[in-house]
Amino acid sequence: MIPDVKKDSVWLGIGFGLLFPAVVYGVLLLIYTLLDKLGVFSDVGFADDFRTRTLALISICTNLVVMQSYRKSHFRHETIRGLLIASMLLVGVWFFIFGIKILKF
């Protein structure tokens, strides 16, 4: 049996905070790849990891939309706290992977 998850828990927020950016990243990457094959977008003149870096940052920012939705309609503070923890974790990973390269010029 699946255990009953509280509707207002930090773990639920962490799960949402890791799931939503992963799904959005996949969808954006699919759209970007499709548009690249059609000739609408091109990576010429950009850094090698521009696409990955930008799409990852946009997908992390989707947690802001989810946080606002929970704050305005649900008033579930523990879930919002979990979303914030997941967002900070993802930002730390993003900075570790891409930010150090950017700062080296």
C-alpha positions as a printed Julia matrix, in Angstrom:
105×3 Matrix{Float64}:
  0.0    0.0     0.0
  1.07   3.57   -0.63
  1.45   5.48    2.63
 -0.92   8.38    3.17
  0.97  11.63    2.57
 -0.07  14.71    4.47
 -1.35  17.46    2.22
  0.91  20.0     3.92
  4.36  18.49    4.33
  7.92  19.48    3.56
  8.56  16.18    1.77
  5.65  16.79   -0.59
  7.08  20.22   -1.39
 10.55  18.79   -2.02
  9.04  16.18   -4.32
  7.09  18.8    -6.27
 10.11  21.08   -6.27
 12.26  18.43   -7.93
  9.58  16.98  -10.21
  8.23  20.15  -11.83
 11.6   21.53  -13.0
 12.58  18.13  -14.41
  9.35  17.89  -16.42
  9.59  21.49  -17.62
 13.24  20.99  -18.6
 12.32  17.94  -20.67
  9.46  19.72  -22.42
 11.55  22.83  -23.13
 14.43  20.73  -24.43
 12.04  18.86  -26.72
 10.59  22.13  -28.05
 14.03  23.69  -28.48
 15.34  20.63  -30.33
 12.29  20.58  -32.6
 12.68  24.28  -33.41
 16.4   23.78  -34.01
 15.66  21.02  -36.54
 13.17  23.3   -38.27
 15.84  25.99  -38.55
 14.15  28.54  -36.28
 16.87  28.53  -33.61
 20.6   28.19  -33.95
 23.43  27.88  -31.41
 25.91  29.73  -33.62
 27.65  32.49  -31.7
 26.64  31.27  -28.26
 28.59  29.4   -25.61
 28.76  25.61  -25.9
 26.47  25.0   -22.94
 24.13  27.95  -23.53
 21.07  25.82  -24.27
 21.51  23.52  -21.29
 22.35  26.37  -18.91
 19.42  28.56  -19.95
 16.81  25.82  -20.02
 17.93  24.59  -16.6
 17.6   28.08  -15.15
 14.15  28.59  -16.66
 12.98  25.22  -15.36
 14.23  26.02  -11.84
 12.23  29.26  -11.98
  9.03  27.28  -12.51
  9.13  26.57   -8.79
  8.35  30.25   -8.26
  5.07  29.83  -10.12
  4.18  26.75   -8.08
  5.09  28.56   -4.83
  2.84  31.49   -5.72
  0.01  29.15   -6.58
  0.31  27.36   -3.24
  0.62  30.62   -1.33
 -2.47  32.19   -2.89
 -4.88  29.27   -3.03
 -3.84  26.57   -0.61
 -2.08  28.29    2.33
  0.14  25.26    2.87
  3.24  26.7     4.44
  5.14  23.44    4.95
  4.77  22.51    1.28
  6.03  25.95    0.27
  8.99  25.44    2.58
  9.77  22.15    0.81
  9.53  23.86   -2.59
 11.97  26.5    -1.39
 14.41  23.86   -0.12
 14.27  22.04   -3.46
 14.73  25.32   -5.34
 17.79  26.26   -3.3
 19.22  22.78   -3.83
 18.72  23.05   -7.6
 20.21  26.56   -7.69
 23.25  25.28   -5.8
 23.68  22.43   -8.28
 23.23  24.85  -11.21
 25.82  27.23   -9.79
 28.25  24.38   -9.1
 27.96  23.13  -12.68
 27.63  26.35  -14.67
 28.34  29.32  -12.41
 31.98  28.52  -11.86
 32.54  28.4   -15.65
 30.79  31.75  -16.05
 32.86  33.42  -13.34
 36.16  32.27  -14.85
 35.47  34.32  -17.99
